[in-house]
Every structure is written in structure tokens, then in C-alpha cells.
Amino acid sequence: MSGQGTYDHLDDHYRRYAALPDDERVAWIKADRWIGFDQLEQQLRV
């Protein structure tokens, strides 16, 4: 990745992913994720 830096603009939790090699970072970006929302989770339990 060009322009390596401290990634101060990113949340602390995600900085480690920004420093990954390109192929690993792209794989992480493309990975499926569940973004939980309380209201949605309540509806799914019905």
C-alpha cells in the first residue's frame, strides 16, 4: 500500500486492517459481515 501512515483518521479498531498487505486488506473489505441493530434483531426473533 502506498503512502503508509498512522491512519489517525480511522477508528482504533480498524487501523490494523489498513496496515495489512493489499491482498489481505481487499479480502477483509469483501468479507461478509453482520451489522446488528437492536430493532432488527427483535424482529428476527418473532
mmJSON file of the N, C-alpha and C atoms, coordinates in Angstrom:
{"data_MODEL":{"atom_site":{
"group_PDB":["ATOM","ATOM","ATOM","ATOM","ATOM","ATOM","ATOM","ATOM","ATOM","ATOM","ATOM","ATOM","ATOM","ATOM","ATOM","ATOM","ATOM","ATOM","ATOM","ATOM","ATOM","ATOM","ATOM","ATOM","ATOM","ATOM","ATOM","ATOM","ATOM","ATOM","ATOM","ATOM","ATOM","ATOM","ATOM","ATOM","ATOM","ATOM","ATOM","ATOM","ATOM","ATOM","ATOM","ATOM","ATOM","ATOM","ATOM","ATOM","ATOM","ATOM","ATOM","ATOM","ATOM","ATOM","ATOM","ATOM","ATOM","ATOM","ATOM","ATOM","ATOM","ATOM","ATOM","ATOM","ATOM","ATOM","ATOM","ATOM","ATOM","ATOM","ATOM","ATOM","ATOM","ATOM","ATOM","ATOM","ATOM","ATOM","ATOM","ATOM","ATOM","ATOM","ATOM","ATOM","ATOM","ATOM","ATOM","ATOM","ATOM","ATOM","ATOM","ATOM","ATOM","ATOM","ATOM","ATOM","ATOM","ATOM","ATOM","ATOM","ATOM","ATOM","ATOM","ATOM","ATOM","ATOM","ATOM","ATOM","ATOM","ATOM","ATOM","ATOM","ATOM","ATOM","ATOM","ATOM","ATOM","ATOM","ATOM","ATOM","ATOM","ATOM","ATOM","ATOM","ATOM","ATOM","ATOM","ATOM","ATOM","ATOM","ATOM","ATOM","ATOM","ATOM","ATOM","ATOM","ATOM","ATOM"],
"id":[1,2,3,4,5,6,7,8,9,10,11,12,13,14,15,16,17,18,19,20,21,22,23,24,25,26,27,28,29,30,31,32,33,34,35,36,37,38,39,40,41,42,43,44,45,46,47,48,49,50,51,52,53,54,55,56,57,58,59,60,61,62,63,64,65,66,67,68,69,70,71,72,73,74,75,76,77,78,79,80,81,82,83,84,85,86,87,88,89,90,91,92,93,94,95,96,97,98,99,100,101,102,103,104,105,106,107,108,109,110,111,112,113,114,115,116,117,118,119,120,121,122,123,124,125,126,127,128,129,130,131,132,133,134,135,136,137,138],
"type_symbol":["N","C","C","N","C","C","N","C","C","N","C","C","N","C","C","N","C","C","N","C","C","N","C","C","N","C","C","N","C","C","N","C","C","N","C","C","N","C","C","N","C","C","N","C","C","N","C","C","N","C","C","N","C","C","N","C","C","N","C","C","N","C","C","N","C","C","N","C","C","N","C","C","N","C","C","N","C","C","N","C","C","N","C","C","N","C","C","N","C","C","N","C","C","N","C","C","N","C","C","N","C","C","N","C","C","N","C","C","N","C","C","N","C","C","N","C","C","N","C","C","N","C","C","N","C","C","N","C","C","N","C","C","N","C","C","N","C","C"],
"label_atom_id":["N","CA","C","N","CA","C","N","CA","C","N","CA","C","N","CA","C","N","CA","C","N","CA","C","N","CA","C","N","CA","C","N","CA","C","N","CA","C","N","CA","C","N","CA","C","N","CA","C","N","CA","C","N","CA","C","N","CA","C","N","CA","C","N","CA","C","N","CA","C","N","CA","C","N","CA","C","N","CA","C","N","CA","C","N","CA","C","N","CA","C","N","CA","C","N","CA","C","N","CA","C","N","CA","C","N","CA","C","N","CA","C","N","CA","C","N","CA","C","N","CA","C","N","CA","C","N","CA","C","N","CA","C","N","CA","C","N","CA","C","N","CA","C","N","CA","C","N","CA","C","N","CA","C","N","CA","C","N","CA","C"],
"label_alt_id":[null,null,null,null,null,null,null,null,null,null,null,null,null,null,null,null,null,null,null,null,null,null,null,null,null,null,null,null,null,null,null,null,null,null,null,null,null,null,null,null,null,null,null,null,null,null,null,null,null,null,null,null,null,null,null,null,null,null,null,null,null,null,null,null,null,null,null,null,null,null,null,null,null,null,null,null,null,null,null,null,null,null,null,null,null,null,null,null,null,null,null,null,null,null,null,null,null,null,null,null,null,null,null,null,null,null,null,null,null,null,null,null,null,null,null,null,null,null,null,null,null,null,null,null,null,null,null,null,null,null,null,null,null,null,null,null,null,null],
"label_comp_id":["MET","MET","MET","SER","SER","SER","GLY","GLY","GLY","GLN","GLN","GLN","GLY","GLY","GLY","THR","THR","THR","TYR","TYR","TYR","ASP","ASP","ASP","HIS","HIS","HIS","LEU","LEU","LEU","ASP","ASP","ASP","ASP","ASP","ASP","HIS","HIS","HIS","TYR","TYR","TYR","ARG","ARG","ARG","ARG","ARG","ARG","TYR","TYR","TYR","ALA","ALA","ALA","ALA","ALA","ALA","LEU","LEU","LEU","PRO","PRO","PRO","ASP","ASP","ASP","ASP","ASP","ASP","GLU","GLU","GLU","ARG","ARG","ARG","VAL","VAL","VAL","ALA","ALA","ALA","TRP","TRP","TRP","ILE","ILE","ILE","LYS","LYS","LYS","ALA","ALA","ALA","ASP","ASP","ASP","ARG","ARG","ARG","TRP","TRP","TRP","ILE","ILE","ILE","GLY","GLY","GLY","PHE","PHE","PHE","ASP","ASP","ASP","GLN","GLN","GLN","LEU","LEU","LEU","GLU","GLU","GLU","GLN","GLN","GLN","GLN","GLN","GLN","LEU","LEU","LEU","ARG","ARG","ARG","VAL","VAL","VAL"],
"label_asym_id":["A","A","A","A","A","A","A","A","A","A","A","A","A","A","A","A","A","A","A","A","A","A","A","A","A","A","A","A","A","A","A","A","A","A","A","A","A","A","A","A","A","A","A","A","A","A","A","A","A","A","A","A","A","A","A","A","A","A","A","A","A","A","A","A","A","A","A","A","A","A","A","A","A","A","A","A","A","A","A","A","A","A","A","A","A","A","A","A","A","A","A","A","A","A","A","A","A","A","A","A","A","A","A","A","A","A","A","A","A","A","A","A","A","A","A","A","A","A","A","A","A","A","A","A","A","A","A","A","A","A","A","A","A","A","A","A","A","A"],
"label_entity_id":["1","1","1","1","1","1","1","1","1","1","1","1","1","1","1","1","1","1","1","1","1","1","1","1","1","1","1","1","1","1","1","1","1","1","1","1","1","1","1","1","1","1","1","1","1","1","1","1","1","1","1","1","1","1","1","1","1","1","1","1","1","1","1","1","1","1","1","1","1","1","1","1","1","1","1","1","1","1","1","1","1","1","1","1","1","1","1","1","1","1","1","1","1","1","1","1","1","1","1","1","1","1","1","1","1","1","1","1","1","1","1","1","1","1","1","1","1","1","1","1","1","1","1","1","1","1","1","1","1","1","1","1","1","1","1","1","1","1"],
"label_seq_id":[1,1,1,2,2,2,3,3,3,4,4,4,5,5,5,6,6,6,7,7,7,8,8,8,9,9,9,10,10,10,11,11,11,12,12,12,13,13,13,14,14,14,15,15,15,16,16,16,17,17,17,18,18,18,19,19,19,20,20,20,21,21,21,22,22,22,23,23,23,24,24,24,25,25,25,26,26,26,27,27,27,28,28,28,29,29,29,30,30,30,31,31,31,32,32,32,33,33,33,34,34,34,35,35,35,36,36,36,37,37,37,38,38,38,39,39,39,40,40,40,41,41,41,42,42,42,43,43,43,44,44,44,45,45,45,46,46,46],
"pdbx_PDB_ins_code":[null,null,null,null,null,null,null,null,null,null,null,null,null,null,null,null,null,null,null,null,null,null,null,null,null,null,null,null,null,null,null,null,null,null,null,null,null,null,null,null,null,null,null,null,null,null,null,null,null,null,null,null,null,null,null,null,null,null,null,null,null,null,null,null,null,null,null,null,null,null,null,null,null,null,null,null,null,null,null,null,null,null,null,null,null,null,null,null,null,null,null,null,null,null,null,null,null,null,null,null,null,null,null,null,null,null,null,null,null,null,null,null,null,null,null,null,null,null,null,null,null,null,null,null,null,null,null,null,null,null,null,null,null,null,null,null,null,null],
"Cartn_x":[0.852,0.0,0.893,0.606,1.435,0.98,1.882,1.536,1.218,1.983,1.74,1.823,0.942,0.937,0.41,-0.021,-0.519,-2.012,-2.687,-4.122,-4.927,-4.51,-5.202,-6.664,-7.003,-8.38,-9.3,-8.742,-9.539,-9.789,-10.897,-11.19,-10.088,-9.751,-8.672,-8.841,-10.073,-10.348,-9.958,-10.022,-9.809,-8.417,-7.618,-6.271,-5.435,-5.579,-4.758,-5.074,-6.314,-6.683,-6.09,-5.972,-5.403,-3.94,-3.265,-1.842,-1.573,-2.614,-2.433,-1.915,-1.271,-0.896,-2.16,-2.007,-3.155,-4.116,-3.6,-4.49,-5.287,-4.657,-5.363,-6.379,-6.016,-6.931,-8.161,-7.975,-9.102,-9.99,-9.405,-10.199,-11.011,-10.427,-11.155,-12.306,-12.07,-13.111,-14.273,-13.981,-15.024,-15.74,-15.25,-15.841,-17.252,-18.12,-19.469,-19.407,-20.304,-20.393,-21.841,-22.102,-23.425,-23.328,-24.165,-24.231,-25.511,-25.38,-26.54,-27.235,-28.542,-29.379,-30.398,-30.546,-31.451,-32.857,-33.421,-34.788,-34.885,-33.906,-33.909,-33.803,-32.912,-32.746,-34.023,-34.752,-36.028,-37.018,-37.048,-37.967,-37.592,-36.315,-35.878,-36.245,-36.386,-36.758,-38.24,-39.042,-40.504,-40.841],
"Cartn_y":[-1.173,0.0,1.228,2.148,3.341,4.356,5.214,6.261,5.756,4.798,4.255,5.379,5.318,6.342,5.78,6.661,6.241,5.965,6.337,6.089,6.756,7.953,8.675,8.954,8.979,9.266,8.06,6.893,5.681,5.405,4.758,4.285,3.319,3.353,2.497,1.034,0.551,-0.859,-1.244,-0.306,-0.624,-0.291,0.374,0.748,-0.464,-1.542,-2.73,-3.303,-3.165,-3.679,-2.815,-1.533,-0.633,-0.953,-1.522,-1.819,-3.182,-3.946,-5.264,-5.129,-6.164,-6.167,-6.033,-5.52,-5.239,-6.412,-7.612,-8.746,-9.105,-9.035,-9.347,-8.263,-7.006,-5.894,-5.966,-6.263,-6.381,-7.55,-8.669,-9.817,-9.442,-8.691,-8.259,-7.334,-6.429,-5.496,-6.247,-7.275,-8.013,-9.058,-9.315,-10.353,-9.958,-10.967,-10.735,-10.375,-9.471,-9.065,-8.898,-9.105,-8.837,-7.531,-6.58,-5.314,-5.355,-5.544,-5.728,-4.429,-4.482,-3.378,-3.959,-3.348,-3.877,-4.12,-3.147,-3.293,-4.448,-4.596,-5.681,-7.027,-7.121,-8.382,-8.771,-7.789,-8.079,-8.656,-8.114,-8.599,-10.003,-10.293,-11.614,-12.694,-12.318,-13.284,-13.625,-12.834,-13.054,-14.293],
"Cartn_z":[0.0,0.0,0.0,-0.867,-0.926,0.112,0.524,1.467,2.859,3.333,4.671,5.69,6.68,7.714,9.005,9.864,11.169,11.147,10.079,9.932,11.041,11.444,12.514,12.188,10.917,10.516,10.717,11.011,11.193,12.67,12.938,14.285,14.713,15.996,16.515,16.127,16.161,15.872,14.445,13.498,12.088,11.574,12.351,11.889,11.523,12.282,11.995,10.62,10.159,8.841,7.733,7.97,6.969,6.701,7.677,7.535,6.902,6.616,6.006,4.58,4.059,2.638,1.778,0.579,-0.287,-0.423,-0.721,-0.955,0.3,1.457,2.706,3.044,2.806,3.081,2.185,0.921,-0.004,0.397,0.794,1.248,2.481,3.397,4.597,4.216,3.294,2.853,2.217,1.433,0.711,1.57,2.767,3.622,4.069,4.167,4.671,6.144,6.551,7.951,8.34,9.611,10.16,10.932,10.546,11.268,12.08,13.36,14.22,14.588,14.577,15.023,15.987,17.145,18.163,17.628,16.905,16.397,15.406,14.553,13.582,14.286,15.241,15.957,16.689,17.213,17.871,16.863,15.666,14.636,14.169,14.104,13.664,14.673,15.926,16.964,16.94,16.261,16.242,15.451],
"occupancy":[1.0,1.0,1.0,1.0,1.0,1.0,1.0,1.0,1.0,1.0,1.0,1.0,1.0,1.0,1.0,1.0,1.0,1.0,1.0,1.0,1.0,1.0,1.0,1.0,1.0,1.0,1.0,1.0,1.0,1.0,1.0,1.0,1.0,1.0,1.0,1.0,1.0,1.0,1.0,1.0,1.0,1.0,1.0,1.0,1.0,1.0,1.0,1.0,1.0,1.0,1.0,1.0,1.0,1.0,1.0,1.0,1.0,1.0,1.0,1.0,1.0,1.0,1.0,1.0,1.0,1.0,1.0,1.0,1.0,1.0,1.0,1.0,1.0,1.0,1.0,1.0,1.0,1.0,1.0,1.0,1.0,1.0,1.0,1.0,1.0,1.0,1.0,1.0,1.0,1.0,1.0,1.0,1.0,1.0,1.0,1.0,1.0,1.0,1.0,1.0,1.0,1.0,1.0,1.0,1.0,1.0,1.0,1.0,1.0,1.0,1.0,1.0,1.0,1.0,1.0,1.0,1.0,1.0,1.0,1.0,1.0,1.0,1.0,1.0,1.0,1.0,1.0,1.0,1.0,1.0,1.0,1.0,1.0,1.0,1.0,1.0,1.0,1.0],
"B_iso_or_equiv":[0.0,0.0,0.0,0.0,0.0,0.0,0.0,0.0,0.0,0.0,0.0,0.0,0.0,0.0,0.0,0.0,0.0,0.0,0.0,0.0,0.0,0.0,0.0,0.0,0.0,0.0,0.0,0.0,0.0,0.0,0.0,0.0,0.0,0.0,0.0,0.0,0.0,0.0,0.0,0.0,0.0,0.0,0.0,0.0,0.0,0.0,0.0,0.0,0.0,0.0,0.0,0.0,0.0,0.0,0.0,0.0,0.0,0.0,0.0,0.0,0.0,0.0,0.0,0.0,0.0,0.0,0.0,0.0,0.0,0.0,0.0,0.0,0.0,0.0,0.0,0.0,0.0,0.0,0.0,0.0,0.0,0.0,0.0,0.0,0.0,0.0,0.0,0.0,0.0,0.0,0.0,0.0,0.0,0.0,0.0,0.0,0.0,0.0,0.0,0.0,0.0,0.0,0.0,0.0,0.0,0.0,0.0,0.0,0.0,0.0,0.0,0.0,0.0,0.0,0.0,0.0,0.0,0.0,0.0,0.0,0.0,0.0,0.0,0.0,0.0,0.0,0.0,0.0,0.0,0.0,0.0,0.0,0.0,0.0,0.0,0.0,0.0,0.0],
"pdbx_formal_charge":[null,null,null,null,null,null,null,null,null,null,null,null,null,null,null,null,null,null,null,null,null,null,null,null,null,null,null,null,null,null,null,null,null,null,null,null,null,null,null,null,null,null,null,null,null,null,null,null,null,null,null,null,null,null,null,null,null,null,null,null,null,null,null,null,null,null,null,null,null,null,null,null,null,null,null,null,null,null,null,null,null,null,null,null,null,null,null,null,null,null,null,null,null,null,null,null,null,null,null,null,null,null,null,null,null,null,null,null,null,null,null,null,null,null,null,null,null,null,null,null,null,null,null,null,null,null,null,null,null,null,null,null,null,null,null,null,null,null],
"auth_seq_id":[1,1,1,2,2,2,3,3,3,4,4,4,5,5,5,6,6,6,7,7,7,8,8,8,9,9,9,10,10,10,11,11,11,12,12,12,13,13,13,14,14,14,15,15,15,16,16,16,17,17,17,18,18,18,19,19,19,20,20,20,21,21,21,22,22,22,23,23,23,24,24,24,25,25,25,26,26,26,27,27,27,28,28,28,29,29,29,30,30,30,31,31,31,32,32,32,33,33,33,34,34,34,35,35,35,36,36,36,37,37,37,38,38,38,39,39,39,40,40,40,41,41,41,42,42,42,43,43,43,44,44,44,45,45,45,46,46,46],
"auth_comp_id":["MET","MET","MET","SER","SER","SER","GLY","GLY","GLY","GLN","GLN","GLN","GLY","GLY","GLY","THR","THR","THR","TYR","TYR","TYR","ASP","ASP","ASP","HIS","HIS","HIS","LEU","LEU","LEU","ASP","ASP","ASP","ASP","ASP","ASP","HIS","HIS","HIS","TYR","TYR","TYR","ARG","ARG","ARG","ARG","ARG","ARG","TYR","TYR","TYR","ALA","ALA","ALA","ALA","ALA","ALA","LEU","LEU","LEU","PRO","PRO","PRO","ASP","ASP","ASP","ASP","ASP","ASP","GLU","GLU","GLU","ARG","ARG","ARG","VAL","VAL","VAL","ALA","ALA","ALA","TRP","TRP","TRP","ILE","ILE","ILE","LYS","LYS","LYS","ALA","ALA","ALA","ASP","ASP","ASP","ARG","ARG","ARG","TRP","TRP","TRP","ILE","ILE","ILE","GLY","GLY","GLY","PHE","PHE","PHE","ASP","ASP","ASP","GLN","GLN","GLN","LEU","LEU","LEU","GLU","GLU","GLU","GLN","GLN","GLN","GLN","GLN","GLN","LEU","LEU","LEU","ARG","ARG","ARG","VAL","VAL","VAL"],
"auth_asym_id":["A","A","A","A","A","A","A","A","A","A","A","A","A","A","A","A","A","A","A","A","A","A","A","A","A","A","A","A","A","A","A","A","A","A","A","A","A","A","A","A","A","A","A","A","A","A","A","A","A","A","A","A","A","A","A","A","A","A","A","A","A","A","A","A","A","A","A","A","A","A","A","A","A","A","A","A","A","A","A","A","A","A","A","A","A","A","A","A","A","A","A","A","A","A","A","A","A","A","A","A","A","A","A","A","A","A","A","A","A","A","A","A","A","A","A","A","A","A","A","A","A","A","A","A","A","A","A","A","A","A","A","A","A","A","A","A","A","A"],
"auth_atom_id":["N","CA","C","N","CA","C","N","CA","C","N","CA","C","N","CA","C","N","CA","C","N","CA","C","N","CA","C","N","CA","C","N","CA","C","N","CA","C","N","CA","C","N","CA","C","N","CA","C","N","CA","C","N","CA","C","N","CA","C","N","CA","C","N","CA","C","N","CA","C","N","CA","C","N","CA","C","N","CA","C","N","CA","C","N","CA","C","N","CA","C","N","CA","C","N","CA","C","N","CA","C","N","CA","C","N","CA","C","N","CA","C","N","CA","C","N","CA","C","N","CA","C","N","CA","C","N","CA","C","N","CA","C","N","CA","C","N","CA","C","N","CA","C","N","CA","C","N","CA","C","N","CA","C","N","CA","C","N","CA","C"],
"pdbx_PDB_model_num":[1,1,1,1,1,1,1,1,1,1,1,1,1,1,1,1,1,1,1,1,1,1,1,1,1,1,1,1,1,1,1,1,1,1,1,1,1,1,1,1,1,1,1,1,1,1,1,1,1,1,1,1,1,1,1,1,1,1,1,1,1,1,1,1,1,1,1,1,1,1,1,1,1,1,1,1,1,1,1,1,1,1,1,1,1,1,1,1,1,1,1,1,1,1,1,1,1,1,1,1,1,1,1,1,1,1,1,1,1,1,1,1,1,1,1,1,1,1,1,1,1,1,1,1,1,1,1,1,1,1,1,1,1,1,1,1,1,1]
}}}
